Amino acid sequence: MSKLQFFKKPIVILGVICFLAVLIVTLQGALHGTKTYEEGGIEYTKYNNYVIFKQSYFHLIENKDLYQLYPQEHWDLYKYSPTFSLLMGLLAYLPDFLGLLIWNLLNAFVLFFALWKLPFSSDKKRIWAFLFLVIELVTSLQNAQSNGLMAGLIILAFVYLEKKNIALATLCIVATIFIKLFGIVAFALFLFYPNKLKSALYTLGWILLLAVLPLILISPEQLTFLYKSWGNLLQNDHSISIGFSVSGWLFTWFGLNLKTVSLVVGTFLFCVPFIHYKYFNEVRFKLLYLASILLWIVIFNHKAESPTFVIAVTGVAIWFFTQEFNKLNFSFLILALLFTVLAATDLFPKFIRDDYFIPYVVKAVPCIFIWGKITWELIFYSKNKLTISNN
């Protein structure tokens, strides 16, 4: 293969686009000064979340409580596991620009690689799927968030399960839990595959290994204290927010405070399609469930923010581009493009975004409707209208 042919390959072209997007976003964050999160407050970097992650490593090795405010260093609380803090040590000693660049590249390319490995019927559909979510990915990267990594790991778990690589599949999902706990929902994927005892043992092994990994640098007593502190933070955090979620939509549109009810109903509806055990070997059925998982963990997450939606939009892309064209589905896709993907951009005037889209959690609404349609498709599933390639 000549060099010219190599650079014409779709995966290479998209890879270059992805890299350039990451580079531009990183430069934008590193060079565009500081910002405040409250009037008259302290100035923080535009990549505040990366600073939170980075500083958590230094707090870890200094035997500090990871889960309290450090306003002289960054805005907001650290909310991930002690193990995540330890692993951030791989970047913590680097200059901020280089560390931020590597962090953003990790988030972008894990998702890109995972999406490319899914069984779309053609490279053309892979390209369209990635292009559909790239704006949402940029939104997440601009906030130095971990959501691209989360989505990529969940998809990779599916890919490795299809390849019967239980060890890597379980590692991917366990890793998401040590980033954000809602990754636990992805364990639903294991219901579709054999060797459930083996999967459970691998899962237990990875959980134990990652849970005690910080003992490399801290004492058992300090690690126990950190897990208790993390648990207290998550418990208190649950009661103070409704986010860009189903409960947020019900409250802001209809005045209904149904956080617990919506979660229970959402969990029930998520589980109902498992009655179709006879379809568990069908790739189409499993891909629909993968899309459902990626949407569910966002729209039923009381802390969902705009940057989180790269996970949900990835689910939308998988749902739409792994099926044959359907006018109704296309209408939902356009709604998601306009009011989820583009809702936070300058396509809409600032007053519309500030006075309507944000207060009324408009970004979540198309994803809620699409998840409902996916759930309908799963409950009333049949073996027609879709061709999935097996390459």
Contacts in CASP RR format, 6 or more apart in sequence:
PFRMAT RR
TARGET T0000
AUTHOR 0000-0000-0000
METHOD contacts of the structure
MODEL  1
MSKLQFFKKPIVILGVICFLAVLIVTLQGALHGTKTYEEGGIEYTKYNNY
VIFKQSYFHLIENKDLYQLYPQEHWDLYKYSPTFSLLMGLLAYLPDFLGL
LIWNLLNAFVLFFALWKLPFSSDKKRIWAFLFLVIELVTSLQNAQSNGLM
AGLIILAFVYLEKKNIALATLCIVATIFIKLFGIVAFALFLFYPNKLKSA
LYTLGWILLLAVLPLILISPEQLTFLYKSWGNLLQNDHSISIGFSVSGWL
FTWFGLNLKTVSLVVGTFLFCVPFIHYKYFNEVRFKLLYLASILLWIVIF
NHKAESPTFVIAVTGVAIWFFTQEFNKLNFSFLILALLFTVLAATDLFPK
FIRDDYFIPYVVKAVPCIFIWGKITWELIFYSKNKLTISNN
6 12 0 8 1.000
7 13 0 8 1.000
10 123 0 8 1.000
10 126 0 8 1.000
10 127 0 8 1.000
11 116 0 8 1.000
11 123 0 8 1.000
14 112 0 8 1.000
14 116 0 8 1.000
14 127 0 8 1.000
14 130 0 8 1.000
15 109 0 8 1.000
15 112 0 8 1.000
17 134 0 8 1.000
18 108 0 8 1.000
18 109 0 8 1.000
18 112 0 8 1.000
18 130 0 8 1.000
18 134 0 8 1.000
19 105 0 8 1.000
19 108 0 8 1.000
21 108 0 8 1.000
21 134 0 8 1.000
21 137 0 8 1.000
21 138 0 8 1.000
21 141 0 8 1.000
22 101 0 8 1.000
22 104 0 8 1.000
22 105 0 8 1.000
22 108 0 8 1.000
22 141 0 8 1.000
23 101 0 8 1.000
25 104 0 8 1.000
25 138 0 8 1.000
25 141 0 8 1.000
25 142 0 8 1.000
26 97 0 8 1.000
26 100 0 8 1.000
26 101 0 8 1.000
26 104 0 8 1.000
26 141 0 8 1.000
28 46 0 8 1.000
28 142 0 8 1.000
29 45 0 8 1.000
29 46 0 8 1.000
29 47 0 8 1.000
29 100 0 8 1.000
29 142 0 8 1.000
30 46 0 8 1.000
30 47 0 8 1.000
30 96 0 8 1.000
30 97 0 8 1.000
30 100 0 8 1.000
32 46 0 8 1.000
33 45 0 8 1.000
33 46 0 8 1.000
34 43 0 8 1.000
34 44 0 8 1.000
34 45 0 8 1.000
34 46 0 8 1.000
35 43 0 8 1.000
35 44 0 8 1.000
35 45 0 8 1.000
35 46 0 8 1.000
35 48 0 8 1.000
36 42 0 8 1.000
36 43 0 8 1.000
36 44 0 8 1.000
37 44 0 8 1.000
37 48 0 8 1.000
37 75 0 8 1.000
37 76 0 8 1.000
42 71 0 8 1.000
42 72 0 8 1.000
42 75 0 8 1.000
44 51 0 8 1.000
44 74 0 8 1.000
44 75 0 8 1.000
45 51 0 8 1.000
45 74 0 8 1.000
45 96 0 8 1.000
47 96 0 8 1.000
47 100 0 8 1.000
47 144 0 8 1.000
48 74 0 8 1.000
48 75 0 8 1.000
48 76 0 8 1.000
48 144 0 8 1.000
49 143 0 8 1.000
49 144 0 8 1.000
49 145 0 8 1.000
50 96 0 8 1.000
50 99 0 8 1.000
50 100 0 8 1.000
50 103 0 8 1.000
50 144 0 8 1.000
51 73 0 8 1.000
51 74 0 8 1.000
51 96 0 8 1.000
52 74 0 8 1.000
52 76 0 8 1.000
52 77 0 8 1.000
52 78 0 8 1.000
53 78 0 8 1.000
53 80 0 8 1.000
53 84 0 8 1.000
53 85 0 8 1.000
53 88 0 8 1.000
53 103 0 8 1.000
53 144 0 8 1.000
53 146 0 8 1.000
54 88 0 8 1.000
54 89 0 8 1.000
54 91 0 8 1.000
54 92 0 8 1.000
54 96 0 8 1.000
54 99 0 8 1.000
55 70 0 8 1.000
55 73 0 8 1.000
55 74 0 8 1.000
55 78 0 8 1.000
55 92 0 8 1.000
56 66 0 8 1.000
56 78 0 8 1.000
56 80 0 8 1.000
56 84 0 8 1.000
56 85 0 8 1.000
56 88 0 8 1.000
57 85 0 8 1.000
57 86 0 8 1.000
57 88 0 8 1.000
57 89 0 8 1.000
57 92 0 8 1.000
58 92 0 8 1.000
59 65 0 8 1.000
59 66 0 8 1.000
59 70 0 8 1.000
59 78 0 8 1.000
59 85 0 8 1.000
60 66 0 8 1.000
60 82 0 8 1.000
60 85 0 8 1.000
60 86 0 8 1.000
60 214 0 8 1.000
60 217 0 8 1.000
60 218 0 8 1.000
60 226 0 8 1.000
61 217 0 8 1.000
61 218 0 8 1.000
63 218 0 8 1.000
63 219 0 8 1.000
63 222 0 8 1.000
65 225 0 8 1.000
65 226 0 8 1.000
65 229 0 8 1.000
66 78 0 8 1.000
66 82 0 8 1.000
66 85 0 8 1.000
66 226 0 8 1.000
66 229 0 8 1.000
66 230 0 8 1.000
67 77 0 8 1.000
67 78 0 8 1.000
67 79 0 8 1.000
67 226 0 8 1.000
67 229 0 8 1.000
67 230 0 8 1.000
67 232 0 8 1.000
67 233 0 8 1.000
68 77 0 8 1.000
68 229 0 8 1.000
69 76 0 8 1.000
69 77 0 8 1.000
77 233 0 8 1.000
78 85 0 8 1.000
79 230 0 8 1.000
79 233 0 8 1.000
79 234 0 8 1.000
79 237 0 8 1.000
80 146 0 8 1.000
80 178 0 8 1.000
80 179 0 8 1.000
80 180 0 8 1.000
81 177 0 8 1.000
81 178 0 8 1.000
81 179 0 8 1.000
81 210 0 8 1.000
81 230 0 8 1.000
82 214 0 8 1.000
82 218 0 8 1.000
82 223 0 8 1.000
82 226 0 8 1.000
82 227 0 8 1.000
82 230 0 8 1.000
83 178 0 8 1.000
83 210 0 8 1.000
83 211 0 8 1.000
83 213 0 8 1.000
83 214 0 8 1.000
84 178 0 8 1.000
84 179 0 8 1.000
85 214 0 8 1.000
86 213 0 8 1.000
86 214 0 8 1.000
86 216 0 8 1.000
86 217 0 8 1.000
91 99 0 8 1.000
91 102 0 8 1.000
91 103 0 8 1.000
94 102 0 8 1.000
100 144 0 8 1.000
103 144 0 8 1.000
104 141 0 8 1.000
104 144 0 8 1.000
106 149 0 8 1.000
107 137 0 8 1.000
107 140 0 8 1.000
107 141 0 8 1.000
107 145 0 8 1.000
107 146 0 8 1.000
107 147 0 8 1.000
107 148 0 8 1.000
107 149 0 8 1.000
108 137 0 8 1.000
108 141 0 8 1.000
108 148 0 8 1.000
110 148 0 8 1.000
110 149 0 8 1.000
110 152 0 8 1.000
110 153 0 8 1.000
110 156 0 8 1.000
111 137 0 8 1.000
111 148 0 8 1.000
111 149 0 8 1.000
111 151 0 8 1.000
111 152 0 8 1.000
111 155 0 8 1.000
111 310 0 8 1.000
111 314 0 8 1.000
112 130 0 8 1.000
113 152 0 8 1.000
113 156 0 8 1.000
114 151 0 8 1.000
114 152 0 8 1.000
114 153 0 8 1.000
114 155 0 8 1.000
114 156 0 8 1.000
114 159 0 8 1.000
115 126 0 8 1.000
115 129 0 8 1.000
115 130 0 8 1.000
115 133 0 8 1.000
115 152 0 8 1.000
115 155 0 8 1.000
115 314 0 8 1.000
115 317 0 8 1.000
115 318 0 8 1.000
116 126 0 8 1.000
116 130 0 8 1.000
117 155 0 8 1.000
117 156 0 8 1.000
117 159 0 8 1.000
118 126 0 8 1.000
118 155 0 8 1.000
118 158 0 8 1.000
118 159 0 8 1.000
118 287 0 8 1.000
118 318 0 8 1.000
118 322 0 8 1.000
119 162 0 8 1.000
119 283 0 8 1.000
119 287 0 8 1.000
119 322 0 8 1.000
119 388 0 8 1.000
119 389 0 8 1.000
119 390 0 8 1.000
119 391 0 8 1.000
120 126 0 8 1.000
120 129 0 8 1.000
120 321 0 8 1.000
120 322 0 8 1.000
120 388 0 8 1.000
120 389 0 8 1.000
121 322 0 8 1.000
121 387 0 8 1.000
121 388 0 8 1.000
121 389 0 8 1.000
122 389 0 8 1.000
125 321 0 8 1.000
125 322 0 8 1.000
126 321 0 8 1.000
128 321 0 8 1.000
129 317 0 8 1.000
129 318 0 8 1.000
129 320 0 8 1.000
129 321 0 8 1.000
130 317 0 8 1.000
132 313 0 8 1.000
132 316 0 8 1.000
132 317 0 8 1.000
132 320 0 8 1.000
132 321 0 8 1.000
132 333 0 8 1.000
132 337 0 8 1.000
132 341 0 8 1.000
133 310 0 8 1.000
133 313 0 8 1.000
133 314 0 8 1.000
133 316 0 8 1.000
133 317 0 8 1.000
133 341 0 8 1.000
135 341 0 8 1.000
135 342 0 8 1.000
135 345 0 8 1.000
136 309 0 8 1.000
136 310 0 8 1.000
136 313 0 8 1.000
136 340 0 8 1.000
136 341 0 8 1.000
137 148 0 8 1.000
137 310 0 8 1.000
139 306 0 8 1.000
139 307 0 8 1.000
139 309 0 8 1.000
139 310 0 8 1.000
139 344 0 8 1.000
140 147 0 8 1.000
140 148 0 8 1.000
140 307 0 8 1.000
140 308 0 8 1.000
140 309 0 8 1.000
140 310 0 8 1.000
142 307 0 8 1.000
143 307 0 8 1.000
145 307 0 8 1.000
145 308 0 8 1.000
146 179 0 8 1.000
146 180 0 8 1.000
147 307 0 8 1.000
147 308 0 8 1.000
147 309 0 8 1.000
147 310 0 8 1.000
147 311 0 8 1.000
148 310 0 8 1.000
148 311 0 8 1.000
148 314 0 8 1.000
149 179 0 8 1.000
150 176 0 8 1.000
150 179 0 8 1.000
150 180 0 8 1.000
150 183 0 8 1.000
150 311 0 8 1.000
151 294 0 8 1.000
151 310 0 8 1.000
151 311 0 8 1.000
151 314 0 8 1.000
151 315 0 8 1.000
152 314 0 8 1.000
153 172 0 8 1.000
153 173 0 8 1.000
153 175 0 8 1.000
153 176 0 8 1.000
154 172 0 8 1.000
154 173 0 8 1.000
154 176 0 8 1.000
154 183 0 8 1.000
154 186 0 8 1.000
154 290 0 8 1.000
154 293 0 8 1.000
154 294 0 8 1.000
154 311 0 8 1.000
155 290 0 8 1.000
155 294 0 8 1.000
155 314 0 8 1.000
155 318 0 8 1.000
156 168 0 8 1.000
156 169 0 8 1.000
156 172 0 8 1.000
157 169 0 8 1.000
157 170 0 8 1.000
157 172 0 8 1.000
157 173 0 8 1.000
157 186 0 8 1.000
157 189 0 8 1.000
158 169 0 8 1.000
158 189 0 8 1.000
158 286 0 8 1.000
158 290 0 8 1.000
160 166 0 8 1.000
160 168 0 8 1.000
160 169 0 8 1.000
160 172 0 8 1.000
161 169 0 8 1.000
161 189 0 8 1.000
161 190 0 8 1.000
161 192 0 8 1.000
161 193 0 8 1.000
162 283 0 8 1.000
164 193 0 8 1.000
166 195 0 8 1.000
166 198 0 8 1.000
166 199 0 8 1.000
166 202 0 8 1.000
167 202 0 8 1.000
169 189 0 8 1.000
169 190 0 8 1.000
169 199 0 8 1.000
170 199 0 8 1.000
170 202 0 8 1.000
170 203 0 8 1.000
170 206 0 8 1.000
171 202 0 8 1.000
171 206 0 8 1.000
173 183 0 8 1.000
173 184 0 8 1.000
173 186 0 8 1.000
173 187 0 8 1.000
173 189 0 8 1.000
173 203 0 8 1.000
174 203 0 8 1.000
174 206 0 8 1.000
174 207 0 8 1.000
174 210 0 8 1.000
175 206 0 8 1.000
175 210 0 8 1.000
176 183 0 8 1.000
176 184 0 8 1.000
176 186 0 8 1.000
177 183 0 8 1.000
177 184 0 8 1.000
177 207 0 8 1.000
178 210 0 8 1.000
178 211 0 8 1.000
181 234 0 8 1.000
182 297 0 8 1.000
182 301 0 8 1.000
183 297 0 8 1.000
185 270 0 8 1.000
185 293 0 8 1.000
185 296 0 8 1.000
185 297 0 8 1.000
186 293 0 8 1.000
186 297 0 8 1.000
187 203 0 8 1.000
188 270 0 8 1.000
188 289 0 8 1.000
188 293 0 8 1.000
189 286 0 8 1.000
189 289 0 8 1.000
189 290 0 8 1.000
189 293 0 8 1.000
190 196 0 8 1.000
190 199 0 8 1.000
191 274 0 8 1.000
191 280 0 8 1.000
192 280 0 8 1.000
192 281 0 8 1.000
192 285 0 8 1.000
192 286 0 8 1.000
192 289 0 8 1.000
193 199 0 8 1.000
211 227 0 8 1.000
212 223 0 8 1.000
214 223 0 8 1.000
214 226 0 8 1.000
215 223 0 8 1.000
218 226 0 8 1.000
237 303 0 8 1.000
238 302 0 8 1.000
241 302 0 8 1.000
241 303 0 8 1.000
242 248 0 8 1.000
242 251 0 8 1.000
242 259 0 8 1.000
242 302 0 8 1.000
243 301 0 8 1.000
243 302 0 8 1.000
243 303 0 8 1.000
243 304 0 8 1.000
243 305 0 8 1.000
243 361 0 8 1.000
244 298 0 8 1.000
244 304 0 8 1.000
244 305 0 8 1.000
244 306 0 8 1.000
244 308 0 8 1.000
244 309 0 8 1.000
244 361 0 8 1.000
244 363 0 8 1.000
244 364 0 8 1.000
245 262 0 8 1.000
245 298 0 8 1.000
245 299 0 8 1.000
245 300 0 8 1.000
245 301 0 8 1.000
245 302 0 8 1.000
245 304 0 8 1.000
245 361 0 8 1.000
245 364 0 8 1.000
246 262 0 8 1.000
246 266 0 8 1.000
246 299 0 8 1.000
246 300 0 8 1.000
246 364 0 8 1.000
246 368 0 8 1.000
247 257 0 8 1.000
247 258 0 8 1.000
247 259 0 8 1.000
247 262 0 8 1.000
247 263 0 8 1.000
247 300 0 8 1.000
247 302 0 8 1.000
248 361 0 8 1.000
248 364 0 8 1.000
249 361 0 8 1.000
249 364 0 8 1.000
249 365 0 8 1.000
249 368 0 8 1.000
250 256 0 8 1.000
250 257 0 8 1.000
250 258 0 8 1.000
250 262 0 8 1.000
251 257 0 8 1.000
251 258 0 8 1.000
252 359 0 8 1.000
252 360 0 8 1.000
252 361 0 8 1.000
253 360 0 8 1.000
259 302 0 8 1.000
262 300 0 8 1.000
263 300 0 8 1.000
266 296 0 8 1.000
266 300 0 8 1.000
267 300 0 8 1.000
269 372 0 8 1.000
269 375 0 8 1.000
270 292 0 8 1.000
270 296 0 8 1.000
270 375 0 8 1.000
272 375 0 8 1.000
272 378 0 8 1.000
272 379 0 8 1.000
273 289 0 8 1.000
273 375 0 8 1.000
273 378 0 8 1.000
273 379 0 8 1.000
273 381 0 8 1.000
276 285 0 8 1.000
276 378 0 8 1.000
276 381 0 8 1.000
279 285 0 8 1.000
279 381 0 8 1.000
279 383 0 8 1.000
280 286 0 8 1.000
282 383 0 8 1.000
283 388 0 8 1.000
283 390 0 8 1.000
284 322 0 8 1.000
284 323 0 8 1.000
284 386 0 8 1.000
284 388 0 8 1.000
285 378 0 8 1.000
285 381 0 8 1.000
287 318 0 8 1.000
287 319 0 8 1.000
287 322 0 8 1.000
287 388 0 8 1.000
288 319 0 8 1.000
288 374 0 8 1.000
288 377 0 8 1.000
288 378 0 8 1.000
288 381 0 8 1.000
289 378 0 8 1.000
290 315 0 8 1.000
290 318 0 8 1.000
291 315 0 8 1.000
291 316 0 8 1.000
291 318 0 8 1.000
291 319 0 8 1.000
291 322 0 8 1.000
291 374 0 8 1.000
292 371 0 8 1.000
292 374 0 8 1.000
292 375 0 8 1.000
292 378 0 8 1.000
294 311 0 8 1.000
294 312 0 8 1.000
294 314 0 8 1.000
294 315 0 8 1.000
294 318 0 8 1.000
295 312 0 8 1.000
295 315 0 8 1.000
295 316 0 8 1.000
295 367 0 8 1.000
295 370 0 8 1.000
295 371 0 8 1.000
295 374 0 8 1.000
296 371 0 8 1.000
297 311 0 8 1.000
298 304 0 8 1.000
298 308 0 8 1.000
298 309 0 8 1.000
298 311 0 8 1.000
298 312 0 8 1.000
298 364 0 8 1.000
298 367 0 8 1.000
299 312 0 8 1.000
299 364 0 8 1.000
299 367 0 8 1.000
299 368 0 8 1.000
299 371 0 8 1.000
301 308 0 8 1.000
304 364 0 8 1.000
306 343 0 8 1.000
306 344 0 8 1.000
306 363 0 8 1.000
309 340 0 8 1.000
309 363 0 8 1.000
309 364 0 8 1.000
309 367 0 8 1.000
312 340 0 8 1.000
312 367 0 8 1.000
313 336 0 8 1.000
313 340 0 8 1.000
313 341 0 8 1.000
313 367 0 8 1.000
316 333 0 8 1.000
316 336 0 8 1.000
316 340 0 8 1.000
316 366 0 8 1.000
316 367 0 8 1.000
316 370 0 8 1.000
319 329 0 8 1.000
319 370 0 8 1.000
319 374 0 8 1.000
320 329 0 8 1.000
320 330 0 8 1.000
320 332 0 8 1.000
320 333 0 8 1.000
322 386 0 8 1.000
322 388 0 8 1.000
323 329 0 8 1.000
323 385 0 8 1.000
323 386 0 8 1.000
324 385 0 8 1.000
324 386 0 8 1.000
324 387 0 8 1.000
326 385 0 8 1.000
329 373 0 8 1.000
332 366 0 8 1.000
332 369 0 8 1.000
332 370 0 8 1.000
332 373 0 8 1.000
335 366 0 8 1.000
335 369 0 8 1.000
336 366 0 8 1.000
336 367 0 8 1.000
336 370 0 8 1.000
338 366 0 8 1.000
339 357 0 8 1.000
339 362 0 8 1.000
339 363 0 8 1.000
339 365 0 8 1.000
339 366 0 8 1.000
340 363 0 8 1.000
340 364 0 8 1.000
340 365 0 8 1.000
340 366 0 8 1.000
340 367 0 8 1.000
342 348 0 8 1.000
343 353 0 8 1.000
343 357 0 8 1.000
343 362 0 8 1.000
343 363 0 8 1.000
344 353 0 8 1.000
344 357 0 8 1.000
344 363 0 8 1.000
348 357 0 8 1.000
356 362 0 8 1.000
357 363 0 8 1.000
END
